[in-house]
Every structure is written in structure tokens, then in C-alpha cells.
């Protein structure tokens, strides 16, 4: 298959064009999701009391790594929702970031405890981001920064 930018109308591949245009945007969203997923779980680990979920208090680096990977997956798949024009685009960005948090929690939960973790992780991924005012502020700040960062990249590329 030829690249989408070098094809005539008869050979145009929508999937190739979408992949080619979206790749830099997806990397940005995945980077932000990775950082945010790791931060949220690290914050929860450091502020948790010892008896919570039977896990020891302190930093659990394996959980942070799993949450960061979940954030990467969530950011990658929600990048198309982020950075659109107008107030509706901003609301869509916030919905995309919530979706990324839920998907990241589902992925992390599946890696920790298959099946049950998928269900619990979906809700946990969103709720954990709003457990403390500092975490909610960081989450919202990252969502707004990501919206404008990807929006600027979309305008530079000439896409919607």
C-alpha cells in the first residue's frame, strides 16, 4: 500500500490518511496519559493508610508502572477526542480525558486482577483522579494543557 499523501483519488486510503495524520497527536496524548496515570497512583500510594486493600503503605512501583501503561493506552485511544475547535471541542476533550482515565483504569485493573480488575479498574481509574483536590487540580490542568497542545498541533497540520 502506498502512503496516503502520495495516492490519487482512486487509490486513496482513509485508514492510511487517518493513521498518518493522527500519529503525532496520539503520541502527545499517550505521553500525557502515561505521566498522569503514574502520578495519580503514586499520589494515592503515598497518601494511603496501611490497611487499604491489603497492600503495604508506601510507593509500589509495579502499580505505578501498570497505571502508567494504562494511561498510555487510554491516551492513545482517546487522542481523536482532544484538541477540537470551540466550546463543544473543549467539552469533547474533557469527555475524552475521562474516557482515557476509565480505559487506563480498565487496562491497569486487568493487568492486576484479570476480569474483576477490569470492572473495578474502570470506575477506579476515574474516581482515583478526583480523590483529593490536588490530584483533581493536576488532572484538570493536564486535560486543559493537552487540549491546547493537541489543538495547536491540529491547526499547524491543517486538520479539524
C-alpha positions as CSV (number, residue, x, y, z in Angstrom):
1,X,0.0,0.0,0.0
2,X,1.3,3.5,-0.8
3,X,1.4,6.3,1.7
4,X,-1.9,8.3,1.8
5,X,-0.1,11.5,0.8
6,X,1.2,10.0,-2.5
7,X,-2.0,8.5,-3.7
8,X,-4.5,9.6,-6.3
9,X,-8.2,9.8,-5.6
10,X,-8.8,6.3,-6.9
11,X,-6.1,4.9,-4.6
12,X,-6.9,7.0,-1.5
13,X,-6.9,5.0,1.7
14,X,-8.9,6.6,4.5
15,X,-7.3,4.4,7.2
16,X,-3.8,5.3,5.9
17,X,-4.7,9.0,6.0
18,X,-6.1,8.9,9.5
19,X,-3.1,7.0,10.8
20,X,-0.6,9.3,9.1
21,X,-2.3,12.5,10.5
22,X,-3.1,11.2,13.9
23,X,0.2,9.6,14.9
24,X,1.9,12.7,16.4
25,X,-1.3,13.6,18.2
26,X,-1.6,10.1,19.7
27,X,2.0,10.3,20.9
28,X,1.2,13.5,22.7
29,X,-1.9,12.1,24.4
30,X,-0.2,8.9,25.3
31,X,2.7,10.8,26.9
32,X,0.3,12.9,29.0
33,X,-1.7,9.8,29.9
34,X,1.4,7.9,31.0
35,X,2.6,10.8,33.2
36,X,-0.8,11.4,34.6
37,X,-1.5,7.7,35.3
38,X,1.8,7.3,37.1
39,X,1.3,10.5,39.1
40,X,-2.2,9.6,40.3
41,X,-1.3,6.2,41.5
42,X,2.0,7.4,43.1
43,X,0.0,10.1,45.0
44,X,-2.5,7.5,46.1
45,X,0.3,5.2,47.3
46,X,2.0,7.9,49.3
47,X,-1.2,9.2,51.0
48,X,-2.9,5.8,51.6
49,X,-3.2,4.4,55.1
50,X,-1.6,0.9,55.5
51,X,-4.8,-1.3,55.7
52,X,-6.2,-0.1,52.4
53,X,-6.8,-3.1,50.0
54,X,-4.4,-5.2,52.0
55,X,-1.4,-3.5,50.2
56,X,1.5,-2.2,52.2
57,X,1.9,1.6,52.6
58,X,4.5,3.4,50.6
59,X,5.4,3.5,46.9
60,X,4.5,0.4,45.0
61,X,6.5,0.8,41.7
62,X,4.8,-2.1,40.0
63,X,1.4,-0.5,40.4
64,X,2.8,2.8,39.2
65,X,4.2,1.2,36.1
66,X,1.0,-0.6,35.4
67,X,-1.0,2.6,35.9
68,X,1.4,4.4,33.6
69,X,0.9,1.8,30.9
70,X,-2.9,2.0,31.3
71,X,-2.6,5.8,30.9
72,X,-0.5,5.3,27.7
73,X,-3.3,3.0,26.3
74,X,-6.0,5.4,27.4
75,X,-4.3,8.4,25.9
76,X,-3.5,6.6,22.7
77,X,-7.1,5.6,22.1
78,X,-8.7,8.9,23.2
79,X,-6.4,11.3,21.2
80,X,-9.1,11.8,18.5
81,X,-11.4,13.4,21.0
82,X,-8.9,16.0,22.2
83,X,-8.0,19.4,20.7
84,X,-11.1,20.1,18.6
85,X,-12.2,23.7,18.0
86,X,-14.8,25.6,20.0
87,X,-16.6,25.1,23.3
88,X,-18.0,21.8,22.1
89,X,-14.5,20.7,21.3
90,X,-13.4,21.6,24.8
91,X,-16.2,19.6,26.3
92,X,-15.3,16.7,24.0
93,X,-11.7,16.9,25.2
94,X,-12.8,16.6,28.8
95,X,-15.0,13.7,27.9
96,X,-12.0,12.1,26.0
97,X,-9.8,12.6,29.1
98,X,-12.5,10.9,31.3
99,X,-12.7,8.1,28.8
100,X,-8.9,7.8,28.8
101,X,-8.9,7.6,32.6
102,X,-11.6,4.9,32.5
103,X,-9.8,2.9,29.8
104,X,-6.5,3.3,31.6
105,X,-8.0,2.0,34.8
106,X,-9.6,-0.9,33.0
107,X,-6.2,-1.8,31.4
108,X,-4.4,-1.5,34.7
109,X,-7.1,-3.4,36.6
110,X,-7.0,-6.2,34.0
111,X,-3.2,-6.5,34.4
112,X,-3.5,-6.5,38.3
113,X,-6.5,-8.8,38.6
114,X,-8.0,-10.2,35.4
115,X,-11.8,-9.9,34.9
116,X,-12.7,-8.5,38.3
117,X,-9.9,-5.8,37.9
118,X,-11.3,-4.8,34.6
119,X,-14.7,-3.9,36.1
120,X,-13.3,-2.3,39.2
121,X,-10.4,-0.5,37.4
122,X,-12.8,1.3,35.0
123,X,-14.5,3.1,37.8
124,X,-11.4,3.3,40.0
125,X,-9.4,5.0,37.1
126,X,-11.9,7.9,37.1
127,X,-12.6,8.1,40.8
128,X,-8.9,8.0,41.8
129,X,-8.3,11.1,39.7
130,X,-10.7,13.0,41.9
131,X,-9.9,11.6,45.3
132,X,-8.1,14.7,46.5
133,X,-8.2,18.4,45.5
134,X,-4.5,18.4,44.4
135,X,-5.0,15.3,42.2
136,X,-8.2,16.8,40.7
137,X,-6.4,20.0,40.0
138,X,-3.4,18.2,38.3
139,X,-5.8,16.1,36.3
140,X,-7.8,19.1,35.1
141,X,-4.7,21.1,34.4
142,X,-3.3,18.2,32.3
143,X,-6.6,17.9,30.4
144,X,-6.6,21.6,29.6
145,X,-2.9,21.6,28.6
146,X,-3.4,18.5,26.4
147,X,-6.4,20.1,24.7
148,X,-4.5,23.2,23.8
149,X,-1.3,21.3,22.9
150,X,-3.1,19.0,20.5
151,X,-5.3,21.8,19.3
152,X,-2.2,23.8,18.3
153,X,-0.8,20.7,16.5
154,X,-4.1,20.2,14.7
155,X,-4.1,23.8,13.5
156,X,-0.5,23.5,12.4
157,X,-1.3,20.4,10.3
158,X,-4.5,22.0,8.9
159,X,-6.8,19.3,10.2
160,X,-10.0,19.8,12.2
